[in-house]
Amino acid sequence: MVPAAMKLGANPMVAMAVAMGEATANMLQPFWALPILAIAGLGIKDIMGYCVIALVVGVTLFGASLLIFA
Protein backbone atom coordinates (compact mmCIF):
# COMPACT_ATOMS: atom_id res chain seq x y z
CA MET A 1 0.00 0.00 0.00
CA VAL A 2 2.83 2.41 0.74
CA PRO A 3 4.35 2.14 -2.78
CA ALA A 4 0.88 2.66 -4.27
CA ALA A 5 0.33 5.74 -2.12
CA MET A 6 3.70 7.14 -3.16
CA LYS A 7 2.92 6.60 -6.86
CA LEU A 8 -0.38 8.42 -6.40
CA GLY A 9 1.35 11.28 -4.61
CA ALA A 10 -0.48 10.64 -1.34
CA ASN A 11 1.09 10.73 2.08
CA PRO A 12 2.38 7.22 2.94
CA MET A 13 0.93 7.66 6.43
CA VAL A 14 -2.54 7.42 4.86
CA ALA A 15 -1.75 3.90 3.67
CA MET A 16 -0.47 2.99 7.11
CA ALA A 17 -3.63 4.41 8.71
CA VAL A 18 -5.76 2.20 6.45
CA ALA A 19 -3.72 -0.86 7.44
CA MET A 20 -3.99 0.03 11.12
CA GLY A 21 -7.74 0.51 10.80
CA GLU A 22 -8.08 -2.90 9.20
CA ALA A 23 -6.10 -4.49 12.02
CA THR A 24 -8.31 -2.74 14.56
CA ALA A 25 -11.45 -4.01 12.85
CA ASN A 26 -10.07 -7.55 13.02
CA MET A 27 -9.66 -7.16 16.79
CA LEU A 28 -13.21 -5.88 17.17
CA GLN A 29 -14.84 -8.57 15.00
CA PRO A 30 -12.80 -11.74 15.51
CA PHE A 31 -14.07 -13.72 12.51
CA TRP A 32 -10.56 -15.16 12.22
CA ALA A 33 -11.18 -17.07 15.47
CA LEU A 34 -14.41 -18.83 14.48
CA PRO A 35 -12.77 -22.00 13.08
CA ILE A 36 -10.49 -22.25 16.11
CA LEU A 37 -13.43 -21.81 18.48
CA ALA A 38 -15.39 -24.49 16.65
CA ILE A 39 -12.50 -26.94 16.99
CA ALA A 40 -12.02 -26.09 20.67
CA GLY A 41 -15.74 -26.25 21.42
CA LEU A 42 -15.86 -22.68 22.73
CA GLY A 43 -18.20 -19.79 22.02
CA ILE A 44 -17.40 -16.25 20.96
CA LYS A 45 -18.34 -15.02 24.45
CA ASP A 46 -15.40 -16.98 25.84
CA ILE A 47 -12.81 -14.82 24.03
CA MET A 48 -14.62 -11.51 23.51
CA GLY A 49 -13.19 -9.96 26.70
CA TYR A 50 -9.67 -10.63 25.49
CA CYS A 51 -10.52 -9.18 22.09
CA VAL A 52 -11.79 -5.99 23.71
CA ILE A 53 -8.55 -5.65 25.68
CA ALA A 54 -6.55 -6.14 22.47
CA LEU A 55 -8.78 -3.55 20.76
CA VAL A 56 -8.20 -0.92 23.45
CA VAL A 57 -4.43 -1.48 23.45
CA GLY A 58 -4.30 -1.50 19.65
CA VAL A 59 -6.36 1.67 19.23
CA THR A 60 -4.21 3.43 21.84
CA LEU A 61 -0.92 2.42 20.21
CA PHE A 62 -2.10 2.95 16.63
CA GLY A 63 -3.68 6.30 17.44
CA ALA A 64 -0.65 7.53 19.33
CA SER A 65 1.71 6.49 16.54
CA LEU A 66 -0.41 8.24 13.92
CA LEU A 67 -0.56 11.42 16.00
CA ILE A 68 3.16 11.41 16.76
CA PHE A 69 4.50 10.51 13.33
CA ALA A 70 1.92 12.19 11.08
mmJSON file of the N, C-alpha and C atoms, coordinates in Angstrom:
{"data_MODEL":{"atom_site":{
"group_PDB":["ATOM","ATOM","ATOM","ATOM","ATOM","ATOM","ATOM","ATOM","ATOM","ATOM","ATOM","ATOM","ATOM","ATOM","ATOM","ATOM","ATOM","ATOM","ATOM","ATOM","ATOM","ATOM","ATOM","ATOM","ATOM","ATOM","ATOM","ATOM","ATOM","ATOM","ATOM","ATOM","ATOM","ATOM","ATOM","ATOM","ATOM","ATOM","ATOM","ATOM","ATOM","ATOM","ATOM","ATOM","ATOM","ATOM","ATOM","ATOM","ATOM","ATOM","ATOM","ATOM","ATOM","ATOM","ATOM","ATOM","ATOM","ATOM","ATOM","ATOM","ATOM","ATOM","ATOM","ATOM","ATOM","ATOM","ATOM","ATOM","ATOM","ATOM","ATOM","ATOM","ATOM","ATOM","ATOM","ATOM","ATOM","ATOM","ATOM","ATOM","ATOM","ATOM","ATOM","ATOM","ATOM","ATOM","ATOM","ATOM","ATOM","ATOM","ATOM","ATOM","ATOM","ATOM","ATOM","ATOM","ATOM","ATOM","ATOM","ATOM","ATOM","ATOM","ATOM","ATOM","ATOM","ATOM","ATOM","ATOM","ATOM","ATOM","ATOM","ATOM","ATOM","ATOM","ATOM","ATOM","ATOM","ATOM","ATOM","ATOM","ATOM","ATOM","ATOM","ATOM","ATOM","ATOM","ATOM","ATOM","ATOM","ATOM","ATOM","ATOM","ATOM","ATOM","ATOM","ATOM","ATOM","ATOM","ATOM","ATOM","ATOM","ATOM","ATOM","ATOM","ATOM","ATOM","ATOM","ATOM","ATOM","ATOM","ATOM","ATOM","ATOM","ATOM","ATOM","ATOM","ATOM","ATOM","ATOM","ATOM","ATOM","ATOM","ATOM","ATOM","ATOM","ATOM","ATOM","ATOM","ATOM","ATOM","ATOM","ATOM","ATOM","ATOM","ATOM","ATOM","ATOM","ATOM","ATOM","ATOM","ATOM","ATOM","ATOM","ATOM","ATOM","ATOM","ATOM","ATOM","ATOM","ATOM","ATOM","ATOM","ATOM","ATOM","ATOM","ATOM","ATOM","ATOM","ATOM","ATOM","ATOM","ATOM","ATOM","ATOM","ATOM","ATOM","ATOM","ATOM","ATOM","ATOM"],
"id":[1,2,3,4,5,6,7,8,9,10,11,12,13,14,15,16,17,18,19,20,21,22,23,24,25,26,27,28,29,30,31,32,33,34,35,36,37,38,39,40,41,42,43,44,45,46,47,48,49,50,51,52,53,54,55,56,57,58,59,60,61,62,63,64,65,66,67,68,69,70,71,72,73,74,75,76,77,78,79,80,81,82,83,84,85,86,87,88,89,90,91,92,93,94,95,96,97,98,99,100,101,102,103,104,105,106,107,108,109,110,111,112,113,114,115,116,117,118,119,120,121,122,123,124,125,126,127,128,129,130,131,132,133,134,135,136,137,138,139,140,141,142,143,144,145,146,147,148,149,150,151,152,153,154,155,156,157,158,159,160,161,162,163,164,165,166,167,168,169,170,171,172,173,174,175,176,177,178,179,180,181,182,183,184,185,186,187,188,189,190,191,192,193,194,195,196,197,198,199,200,201,202,203,204,205,206,207,208,209,210],
"type_symbol":["N","C","C","N","C","C","N","C","C","N","C","C","N","C","C","N","C","C","N","C","C","N","C","C","N","C","C","N","C","C","N","C","C","N","C","C","N","C","C","N","C","C","N","C","C","N","C","C","N","C","C","N","C","C","N","C","C","N","C","C","N","C","C","N","C","C","N","C","C","N","C","C","N","C","C","N","C","C","N","C","C","N","C","C","N","C","C","N","C","C","N","C","C","N","C","C","N","C","C","N","C","C","N","C","C","N","C","C","N","C","C","N","C","C","N","C","C","N","C","C","N","C","C","N","C","C","N","C","C","N","C","C","N","C","C","N","C","C","N","C","C","N","C","C","N","C","C","N","C","C","N","C","C","N","C","C","N","C","C","N","C","C","N","C","C","N","C","C","N","C","C","N","C","C","N","C","C","N","C","C","N","C","C","N","C","C","N","C","C","N","C","C","N","C","C","N","C","C","N","C","C","N","C","C","N","C","C","N","C","C"],
"label_atom_id":["N","CA","C","N","CA","C","N","CA","C","N","CA","C","N","CA","C","N","CA","C","N","CA","C","N","CA","C","N","CA","C","N","CA","C","N","CA","C","N","CA","C","N","CA","C","N","CA","C","N","CA","C","N","CA","C","N","CA","C","N","CA","C","N","CA","C","N","CA","C","N","CA","C","N","CA","C","N","CA","C","N","CA","C","N","CA","C","N","CA","C","N","CA","C","N","CA","C","N","CA","C","N","CA","C","N","CA","C","N","CA","C","N","CA","C","N","CA","C","N","CA","C","N","CA","C","N","CA","C","N","CA","C","N","CA","C","N","CA","C","N","CA","C","N","CA","C","N","CA","C","N","CA","C","N","CA","C","N","CA","C","N","CA","C","N","CA","C","N","CA","C","N","CA","C","N","CA","C","N","CA","C","N","CA","C","N","CA","C","N","CA","C","N","CA","C","N","CA","C","N","CA","C","N","CA","C","N","CA","C","N","CA","C","N","CA","C","N","CA","C","N","CA","C","N","CA","C","N","CA","C","N","CA","C","N","CA","C","N","CA","C","N","CA","C"],
"label_alt_id":[null,null,null,null,null,null,null,null,null,null,null,null,null,null,null,null,null,null,null,null,null,null,null,null,null,null,null,null,null,null,null,null,null,null,null,null,null,null,null,null,null,null,null,null,null,null,null,null,null,null,null,null,null,null,null,null,null,null,null,null,null,null,null,null,null,null,null,null,null,null,null,null,null,null,null,null,null,null,null,null,null,null,null,null,null,null,null,null,null,null,null,null,null,null,null,null,null,null,null,null,null,null,null,null,null,null,null,null,null,null,null,null,null,null,null,null,null,null,null,null,null,null,null,null,null,null,null,null,null,null,null,null,null,null,null,null,null,null,null,null,null,null,null,null,null,null,null,null,null,null,null,null,null,null,null,null,null,null,null,null,null,null,null,null,null,null,null,null,null,null,null,null,null,null,null,null,null,null,null,null,null,null,null,null,null,null,null,null,null,null,null,null,null,null,null,null,null,null,null,null,null,null,null,null,null,null,null,null,null,null],
"label_comp_id":["MET","MET","MET","VAL","VAL","VAL","PRO","PRO","PRO","ALA","ALA","ALA","ALA","ALA","ALA","MET","MET","MET","LYS","LYS","LYS","LEU","LEU","LEU","GLY","GLY","GLY","ALA","ALA","ALA","ASN","ASN","ASN","PRO","PRO","PRO","MET","MET","MET","VAL","VAL","VAL","ALA","ALA","ALA","MET","MET","MET","ALA","ALA","ALA","VAL","VAL","VAL","ALA","ALA","ALA","MET","MET","MET","GLY","GLY","GLY","GLU","GLU","GLU","ALA","ALA","ALA","THR","THR","THR","ALA","ALA","ALA","ASN","ASN","ASN","MET","MET","MET","LEU","LEU","LEU","GLN","GLN","GLN","PRO","PRO","PRO","PHE","PHE","PHE","TRP","TRP","TRP","ALA","ALA","ALA","LEU","LEU","LEU","PRO","PRO","PRO","ILE","ILE","ILE","LEU","LEU","LEU","ALA","ALA","ALA","ILE","ILE","ILE","ALA","ALA","ALA","GLY","GLY","GLY","LEU","LEU","LEU","GLY","GLY","GLY","ILE","ILE","ILE","LYS","LYS","LYS","ASP","ASP","ASP","ILE","ILE","ILE","MET","MET","MET","GLY","GLY","GLY","TYR","TYR","TYR","CYS","CYS","CYS","VAL","VAL","VAL","ILE","ILE","ILE","ALA","ALA","ALA","LEU","LEU","LEU","VAL","VAL","VAL","VAL","VAL","VAL","GLY","GLY","GLY","VAL","VAL","VAL","THR","THR","THR","LEU","LEU","LEU","PHE","PHE","PHE","GLY","GLY","GLY","ALA","ALA","ALA","SER","SER","SER","LEU","LEU","LEU","LEU","LEU","LEU","ILE","ILE","ILE","PHE","PHE","PHE","ALA","ALA","ALA"],
"label_asym_id":["A","A","A","A","A","A","A","A","A","A","A","A","A","A","A","A","A","A","A","A","A","A","A","A","A","A","A","A","A","A","A","A","A","A","A","A","A","A","A","A","A","A","A","A","A","A","A","A","A","A","A","A","A","A","A","A","A","A","A","A","A","A","A","A","A","A","A","A","A","A","A","A","A","A","A","A","A","A","A","A","A","A","A","A","A","A","A","A","A","A","A","A","A","A","A","A","A","A","A","A","A","A","A","A","A","A","A","A","A","A","A","A","A","A","A","A","A","A","A","A","A","A","A","A","A","A","A","A","A","A","A","A","A","A","A","A","A","A","A","A","A","A","A","A","A","A","A","A","A","A","A","A","A","A","A","A","A","A","A","A","A","A","A","A","A","A","A","A","A","A","A","A","A","A","A","A","A","A","A","A","A","A","A","A","A","A","A","A","A","A","A","A","A","A","A","A","A","A","A","A","A","A","A","A","A","A","A","A","A","A"],
"label_entity_id":["1","1","1","1","1","1","1","1","1","1","1","1","1","1","1","1","1","1","1","1","1","1","1","1","1","1","1","1","1","1","1","1","1","1","1","1","1","1","1","1","1","1","1","1","1","1","1","1","1","1","1","1","1","1","1","1","1","1","1","1","1","1","1","1","1","1","1","1","1","1","1","1","1","1","1","1","1","1","1","1","1","1","1","1","1","1","1","1","1","1","1","1","1","1","1","1","1","1","1","1","1","1","1","1","1","1","1","1","1","1","1","1","1","1","1","1","1","1","1","1","1","1","1","1","1","1","1","1","1","1","1","1","1","1","1","1","1","1","1","1","1","1","1","1","1","1","1","1","1","1","1","1","1","1","1","1","1","1","1","1","1","1","1","1","1","1","1","1","1","1","1","1","1","1","1","1","1","1","1","1","1","1","1","1","1","1","1","1","1","1","1","1","1","1","1","1","1","1","1","1","1","1","1","1","1","1","1","1","1","1"],
"label_seq_id":[1,1,1,2,2,2,3,3,3,4,4,4,5,5,5,6,6,6,7,7,7,8,8,8,9,9,9,10,10,10,11,11,11,12,12,12,13,13,13,14,14,14,15,15,15,16,16,16,17,17,17,18,18,18,19,19,19,20,20,20,21,21,21,22,22,22,23,23,23,24,24,24,25,25,25,26,26,26,27,27,27,28,28,28,29,29,29,30,30,30,31,31,31,32,32,32,33,33,33,34,34,34,35,35,35,36,36,36,37,37,37,38,38,38,39,39,39,40,40,40,41,41,41,42,42,42,43,43,43,44,44,44,45,45,45,46,46,46,47,47,47,48,48,48,49,49,49,50,50,50,51,51,51,52,52,52,53,53,53,54,54,54,55,55,55,56,56,56,57,57,57,58,58,58,59,59,59,60,60,60,61,61,61,62,62,62,63,63,63,64,64,64,65,65,65,66,66,66,67,67,67,68,68,68,69,69,69,70,70,70],
"pdbx_PDB_ins_code":[null,null,null,null,null,null,null,null,null,null,null,null,null,null,null,null,null,null,null,null,null,null,null,null,null,null,null,null,null,null,null,null,null,null,null,null,null,null,null,null,null,null,null,null,null,null,null,null,null,null,null,null,null,null,null,null,null,null,null,null,null,null,null,null,null,null,null,null,null,null,null,null,null,null,null,null,null,null,null,null,null,null,null,null,null,null,null,null,null,null,null,null,null,null,null,null,null,null,null,null,null,null,null,null,null,null,null,null,null,null,null,null,null,null,null,null,null,null,null,null,null,null,null,null,null,null,null,null,null,null,null,null,null,null,null,null,null,null,null,null,null,null,null,null,null,null,null,null,null,null,null,null,null,null,null,null,null,null,null,null,null,null,null,null,null,null,null,null,null,null,null,null,null,null,null,null,null,null,null,null,null,null,null,null,null,null,null,null,null,null,null,null,null,null,null,null,null,null,null,null,null,null,null,null,null,null,null,null,null,null],
"Cartn_x":[0.81,0.0,0.854,1.975,2.831,3.381,3.9,4.35,3.219,2.026,0.883,0.558,0.599,0.329,1.382,2.635,3.702,3.552,3.13,2.919,1.763,0.77,-0.376,-0.112,1.016,1.346,0.691,0.157,-0.482,0.566,0.222,1.089,1.132,2.31,2.38,1.715,1.582,0.933,-0.552,-1.141,-2.541,-2.665,-1.729,-1.753,-1.561,-0.687,-0.474,-1.718,-2.401,-3.627,-4.699,-4.789,-5.758,-5.412,-4.139,-3.716,-3.991,-3.731,-3.986,-5.483,-6.287,-7.737,-8.253,-7.688,-8.083,-7.7,-6.526,-6.099,-7.005,-7.403,-8.309,-9.67,-10.167,-11.452,-11.373,-10.229,-10.07,-10.046,-9.617,-9.658,-11.081,-11.847,-13.21,-14.156,-13.991,-14.839,-13.96,-13.785,-12.803,-13.313,-13.619,-14.07,-12.946,-11.708,-10.563,-10.567,-11.219,-11.184,-12.301,-13.267,-14.414,-14.023,-13.145,-12.774,-12.056,-11.215,-10.492,-11.466,-12.435,-13.429,-14.271,-14.606,-15.391,-14.61,-13.334,-12.501,-12.374,-12.203,-12.02,-13.33,-14.452,-15.739,-16.098,-15.597,-15.865,-16.819,-17.35,-18.195,-17.468,-18.027,-17.397,-17.348,-18.321,-18.343,-17.152,-16.54,-15.399,-14.126,-14.034,-12.813,-13.062,-14.309,-14.618,-13.968,-13.852,-13.194,-11.738,-11.062,-9.665,-9.557,-10.526,-10.516,-10.724,-11.561,-11.794,-10.523,-9.817,-8.551,-7.551,-7.452,-6.551,-6.974,-8.274,-8.779,-8.366,-8.542,-8.198,-6.698,-5.883,-4.431,-4.038,-4.614,-4.296,-4.699,-5.901,-6.355,-5.469,-5.083,-4.211,-2.855,-2.244,-0.923,-0.988,-1.966,-2.099,-2.402,-3.323,-3.683,-2.524,-1.802,-0.648,0.426,0.664,1.706,1.298,0.021,-0.409,-0.325,-0.637,-0.56,0.891,1.762,3.165,3.899,3.717,4.503,3.839,2.619,1.922,2.325],
"Cartn_y":[-1.197,0.0,1.262,1.226,2.411,2.758,1.788,2.145,2.695,2.159,2.659,4.093,4.378,5.745,6.713,6.269,7.144,7.414,6.396,6.597,7.556,7.533,8.424,9.816,9.976,11.276,11.533,10.493,10.64,10.473,10.896,10.73,9.238,8.633,7.219,6.901,7.888,7.663,7.315,7.758,7.417,5.916,5.344,3.902,3.14,3.64,2.988,3.113,4.232,4.409,3.428,3.178,2.2,0.808,0.453,-0.859,-0.995,0.058,0.027,-0.073,0.608,0.514,-0.882,-1.523,-2.898,-3.844,-3.657,-4.491,-4.279,-3.04,-2.741,-3.393,-3.37,-4.011,-5.517,-6.117,-7.547,-7.873,-6.935,-7.159,-7.02,-6.125,-5.881,-7.001,-7.51,-8.573,-9.778,-10.658,-11.743,-12.911,-12.643,-13.716,-14.722,-14.279,-15.165,-16.289,-16.09,-17.067,-18.107,-17.928,-18.834,-20.291,-20.587,-21.999,-22.578,-21.777,-22.249,-22.51,-21.631,-21.811,-23.054,-23.307,-24.493,-25.766,-25.775,-26.943,-27.133,-26.019,-26.094,-26.272,-26.1,-26.251,-25.068,-23.894,-22.684,-21.771,-20.795,-19.794,-18.465,-17.56,-16.25,-15.481,-15.718,-15.019,-15.399,-16.537,-16.981,-16.184,-15.564,-14.817,-13.326,-12.897,-11.508,-10.515,-10.855,-9.959,-9.718,-10.778,-10.634,-9.809,-9.968,-9.184,-7.7,-7.383,-5.988,-5.377,-6.143,-5.646,-5.388,-6.32,-6.135,-4.928,-4.705,-3.553,-2.245,-2.151,-0.917,-0.639,-1.656,-1.482,-1.1,-1.78,-1.497,-0.093,0.327,1.674,2.723,2.486,3.434,3.542,2.403,2.417,2.951,2.493,2.948,4.442,4.877,6.296,7.177,6.747,7.527,7.593,6.472,6.486,7.351,7.369,8.236,9.715,10.035,11.415,11.9,11.024,11.408,11.528,10.575,10.507,11.127,11.62,12.19,13.598],
"Cartn_z":[0.0,0.0,0.0,0.681,0.74,-0.644,-1.434,-2.783,-3.656,-3.495,-4.273,-3.867,-2.572,-2.12,-2.638,-2.671,-3.156,-4.656,-5.427,-6.862,-7.132,-6.249,-6.402,-5.848,-5.179,-4.612,-3.269,-2.655,-1.344,-0.248,0.921,2.078,2.435,2.578,2.941,4.281,5.143,6.426,6.241,5.141,4.857,4.64,3.894,3.668,4.974,5.828,7.114,8.005,7.926,8.709,8.259,6.955,6.449,6.967,6.943,7.439,8.937,9.687,11.124,11.411,10.632,10.796,10.513,9.511,9.196,10.33,10.896,12.019,13.227,13.45,14.563,14.356,13.137,12.85,13.081,12.781,13.023,14.505,15.346,16.787,17.312,16.712,17.175,16.75,15.531,15.001,14.701,15.666,15.514,14.667,13.391,12.513,12.25,12.406,12.222,13.246,14.387,15.47,15.383,14.511,14.478,14.22,13.255,13.08,14.302,14.929,16.111,17.256,17.414,18.477,18.232,16.977,16.653,16.985,16.679,16.986,18.496,19.218,20.673,21.427,20.755,21.417,22.299,21.959,22.729,21.958,22.649,22.019,21.923,21.145,20.959,22.278,23.153,24.447,25.323,25.045,25.842,25.55,24.372,24.028,23.824,23.854,23.514,24.474,25.74,26.704,26.34,25.912,25.493,24.214,23.326,22.092,22.381,23.357,23.715,24.312,25.128,25.681,24.559,23.615,22.467,21.637,21.5,20.757,21.426,22.736,23.448,23.352,23.556,23.454,22.024,21.05,19.654,19.231,19.596,19.229,19.893,21.136,21.838,21.144,20.854,20.214,18.783,18.015,16.629,16.577,17.43,17.443,17.854,18.88,19.33,18.255,17.579,16.535,15.363,15.015,13.919,14.305,15.561,15.995,16.115,16.566,16.763,15.435,14.541,13.331,12.108,12.25,11.078,10.784],
"occupancy":[1.0,1.0,1.0,1.0,1.0,1.0,1.0,1.0,1.0,1.0,1.0,1.0,1.0,1.0,1.0,1.0,1.0,1.0,1.0,1.0,1.0,1.0,1.0,1.0,1.0,1.0,1.0,1.0,1.0,1.0,1.0,1.0,1.0,1.0,1.0,1.0,1.0,1.0,1.0,1.0,1.0,1.0,1.0,1.0,1.0,1.0,1.0,1.0,1.0,1.0,1.0,1.0,1.0,1.0,1.0,1.0,1.0,1.0,1.0,1.0,1.0,1.0,1.0,1.0,1.0,1.0,1.0,1.0,1.0,1.0,1.0,1.0,1.0,1.0,1.0,1.0,1.0,1.0,1.0,1.0,1.0,1.0,1.0,1.0,1.0,1.0,1.0,1.0,1.0,1.0,1.0,1.0,1.0,1.0,1.0,1.0,1.0,1.0,1.0,1.0,1.0,1.0,1.0,1.0,1.0,1.0,1.0,1.0,1.0,1.0,1.0,1.0,1.0,1.0,1.0,1.0,1.0,1.0,1.0,1.0,1.0,1.0,1.0,1.0,1.0,1.0,1.0,1.0,1.0,1.0,1.0,1.0,1.0,1.0,1.0,1.0,1.0,1.0,1.0,1.0,1.0,1.0,1.0,1.0,1.0,1.0,1.0,1.0,1.0,1.0,1.0,1.0,1.0,1.0,1.0,1.0,1.0,1.0,1.0,1.0,1.0,1.0,1.0,1.0,1.0,1.0,1.0,1.0,1.0,1.0,1.0,1.0,1.0,1.0,1.0,1.0,1.0,1.0,1.0,1.0,1.0,1.0,1.0,1.0,1.0,1.0,1.0,1.0,1.0,1.0,1.0,1.0,1.0,1.0,1.0,1.0,1.0,1.0,1.0,1.0,1.0,1.0,1.0,1.0,1.0,1.0,1.0,1.0,1.0,1.0],
"B_iso_or_equiv":[0.0,0.0,0.0,0.0,0.0,0.0,0.0,0.0,0.0,0.0,0.0,0.0,0.0,0.0,0.0,0.0,0.0,0.0,0.0,0.0,0.0,0.0,0.0,0.0,0.0,0.0,0.0,0.0,0.0,0.0,0.0,0.0,0.0,0.0,0.0,0.0,0.0,0.0,0.0,0.0,0.0,0.0,0.0,0.0,0.0,0.0,0.0,0.0,0.0,0.0,0.0,0.0,0.0,0.0,0.0,0.0,0.0,0.0,0.0,0.0,0.0,0.0,0.0,0.0,0.0,0.0,0.0,0.0,0.0,0.0,0.0,0.0,0.0,0.0,0.0,0.0,0.0,0.0,0.0,0.0,0.0,0.0,0.0,0.0,0.0,0.0,0.0,0.0,0.0,0.0,0.0,0.0,0.0,0.0,0.0,0.0,0.0,0.0,0.0,0.0,0.0,0.0,0.0,0.0,0.0,0.0,0.0,0.0,0.0,0.0,0.0,0.0,0.0,0.0,0.0,0.0,0.0,0.0,0.0,0.0,0.0,0.0,0.0,0.0,0.0,0.0,0.0,0.0,0.0,0.0,0.0,0.0,0.0,0.0,0.0,0.0,0.0,0.0,0.0,0.0,0.0,0.0,0.0,0.0,0.0,0.0,0.0,0.0,0.0,0.0,0.0,0.0,0.0,0.0,0.0,0.0,0.0,0.0,0.0,0.0,0.0,0.0,0.0,0.0,0.0,0.0,0.0,0.0,0.0,0.0,0.0,0.0,0.0,0.0,0.0,0.0,0.0,0.0,0.0,0.0,0.0,0.0,0.0,0.0,0.0,0.0,0.0,0.0,0.0,0.0,0.0,0.0,0.0,0.0,0.0,0.0,0.0,0.0,0.0,0.0,0.0,0.0,0.0,0.0,0.0,0.0,0.0,0.0,0.0,0.0],
"pdbx_formal_charge":[null,null,null,null,null,null,null,null,null,null,null,null,null,null,null,null,null,null,null,null,null,null,null,null,null,null,null,null,null,null,null,null,null,null,null,null,null,null,null,null,null,null,null,null,null,null,null,null,null,null,null,null,null,null,null,null,null,null,null,null,null,null,null,null,null,null,null,null,null,null,null,null,null,null,null,null,null,null,null,null,null,null,null,null,null,null,null,null,null,null,null,null,null,null,null,null,null,null,null,null,null,null,null,null,null,null,null,null,null,null,null,null,null,null,null,null,null,null,null,null,null,null,null,null,null,null,null,null,null,null,null,null,null,null,null,null,null,null,null,null,null,null,null,null,null,null,null,null,null,null,null,null,null,null,null,null,null,null,null,null,null,null,null,null,null,null,null,null,null,null,null,null,null,null,null,null,null,null,null,null,null,null,null,null,null,null,null,null,null,null,null,null,null,null,null,null,null,null,null,null,null,null,null,null,null,null,null,null,null,null],
"auth_seq_id":[1,1,1,2,2,2,3,3,3,4,4,4,5,5,5,6,6,6,7,7,7,8,8,8,9,9,9,10,10,10,11,11,11,12,12,12,13,13,13,14,14,14,15,15,15,16,16,16,17,17,17,18,18,18,19,19,19,20,20,20,21,21,21,22,22,22,23,23,23,24,24,24,25,25,25,26,26,26,27,27,27,28,28,28,29,29,29,30,30,30,31,31,31,32,32,32,33,33,33,34,34,34,35,35,35,36,36,36,37,37,37,38,38,38,39,39,39,40,40,40,41,41,41,42,42,42,43,43,43,44,44,44,45,45,45,46,46,46,47,47,47,48,48,48,49,49,49,50,50,50,51,51,51,52,52,52,53,53,53,54,54,54,55,55,55,56,56,56,57,57,57,58,58,58,59,59,59,60,60,60,61,61,61,62,62,62,63,63,63,64,64,64,65,65,65,66,66,66,67,67,67,68,68,68,69,69,69,70,70,70],
"auth_comp_id":["MET","MET","MET","VAL","VAL","VAL","PRO","PRO","PRO","ALA","ALA","ALA","ALA","ALA","ALA","MET","MET","MET","LYS","LYS","LYS","LEU","LEU","LEU","GLY","GLY","GLY","ALA","ALA","ALA","ASN","ASN","ASN","PRO","PRO","PRO","MET","MET","MET","VAL","VAL","VAL","ALA","ALA","ALA","MET","MET","MET","ALA","ALA","ALA","VAL","VAL","VAL","ALA","ALA","ALA","MET","MET","MET","GLY","GLY","GLY","GLU","GLU","GLU","ALA","ALA","ALA","THR","THR","THR","ALA","ALA","ALA","ASN","ASN","ASN","MET","MET","MET","LEU","LEU","LEU","GLN","GLN","GLN","PRO","PRO","PRO","PHE","PHE","PHE","TRP","TRP","TRP","ALA","ALA","ALA","LEU","LEU","LEU","PRO","PRO","PRO","ILE","ILE","ILE","LEU","LEU","LEU","ALA","ALA","ALA","ILE","ILE","ILE","ALA","ALA","ALA","GLY","GLY","GLY","LEU","LEU","LEU","GLY","GLY","GLY","ILE","ILE","ILE","LYS","LYS","LYS","ASP","ASP","ASP","ILE","ILE","ILE","MET","MET","MET","GLY","GLY","GLY","TYR","TYR","TYR","CYS","CYS","CYS","VAL","VAL","VAL","ILE","ILE","ILE","ALA","ALA","ALA","LEU","LEU","LEU","VAL","VAL","VAL","VAL","VAL","VAL","GLY","GLY","GLY","VAL","VAL","VAL","THR","THR","THR","LEU","LEU","LEU","PHE","PHE","PHE","GLY","GLY","GLY","ALA","ALA","ALA","SER","SER","SER","LEU","LEU","LEU","LEU","LEU","LEU","ILE","ILE","ILE","PHE","PHE","PHE","ALA","ALA","ALA"],
"auth_asym_id":["A","A","A","A","A","A","A","A","A","A","A","A","A","A","A","A","A","A","A","A","A","A","A","A","A","A","A","A","A","A","A","A","A","A","A","A","A","A","A","A","A","A","A","A","A","A","A","A","A","A","A","A","A","A","A","A","A","A","A","A","A","A","A","A","A","A","A","A","A","A","A","A","A","A","A","A","A","A","A","A","A","A","A","A","A","A","A","A","A","A","A","A","A","A","A","A","A","A","A","A","A","A","A","A","A","A","A","A","A","A","A","A","A","A","A","A","A","A","A","A","A","A","A","A","A","A","A","A","A","A","A","A","A","A","A","A","A","A","A","A","A","A","A","A","A","A","A","A","A","A","A","A","A","A","A","A","A","A","A","A","A","A","A","A","A","A","A","A","A","A","A","A","A","A","A","A","A","A","A","A","A","A","A","A","A","A","A","A","A","A","A","A","A","A","A","A","A","A","A","A","A","A","A","A","A","A","A","A","A","A"],
"auth_atom_id":["N","CA","C","N","CA","C","N","CA","C","N","CA","C","N","CA","C","N","CA","C","N","CA","C","N","CA","C","N","CA","C","N","CA","C","N","CA","C","N","CA","C","N","CA","C","N","CA","C","N","CA","C","N","CA","C","N","CA","C","N","CA","C","N","CA","C","N","CA","C","N","CA","C","N","CA","C","N","CA","C","N","CA","C","N","CA","C","N","CA","C","N","CA","C","N","CA","C","N","CA","C","N","CA","C","N","CA","C","N","CA","C","N","CA","C","N","CA","C","N","CA","C","N","CA","C","N","CA","C","N","CA","C","N","CA","C","N","CA","C","N","CA","C","N","CA","C","N","CA","C","N","CA","C","N","CA","C","N","CA","C","N","CA","C","N","CA","C","N","CA","C","N","CA","C","N","CA","C","N","CA","C","N","CA","C","N","CA","C","N","CA","C","N","CA","C","N","CA","C","N","CA","C","N","CA","C","N","CA","C","N","CA","C","N","CA","C","N","CA","C","N","CA","C","N","CA","C","N","CA","C","N","CA","C","N","CA","C","N","CA","C","N","CA","C"],
"pdbx_PDB_model_num":[1,1,1,1,1,1,1,1,1,1,1,1,1,1,1,1,1,1,1,1,1,1,1,1,1,1,1,1,1,1,1,1,1,1,1,1,1,1,1,1,1,1,1,1,1,1,1,1,1,1,1,1,1,1,1,1,1,1,1,1,1,1,1,1,1,1,1,1,1,1,1,1,1,1,1,1,1,1,1,1,1,1,1,1,1,1,1,1,1,1,1,1,1,1,1,1,1,1,1,1,1,1,1,1,1,1,1,1,1,1,1,1,1,1,1,1,1,1,1,1,1,1,1,1,1,1,1,1,1,1,1,1,1,1,1,1,1,1,1,1,1,1,1,1,1,1,1,1,1,1,1,1,1,1,1,1,1,1,1,1,1,1,1,1,1,1,1,1,1,1,1,1,1,1,1,1,1,1,1,1,1,1,1,1,1,1,1,1,1,1,1,1,1,1,1,1,1,1,1,1,1,1,1,1,1,1,1,1,1,1]
}}}
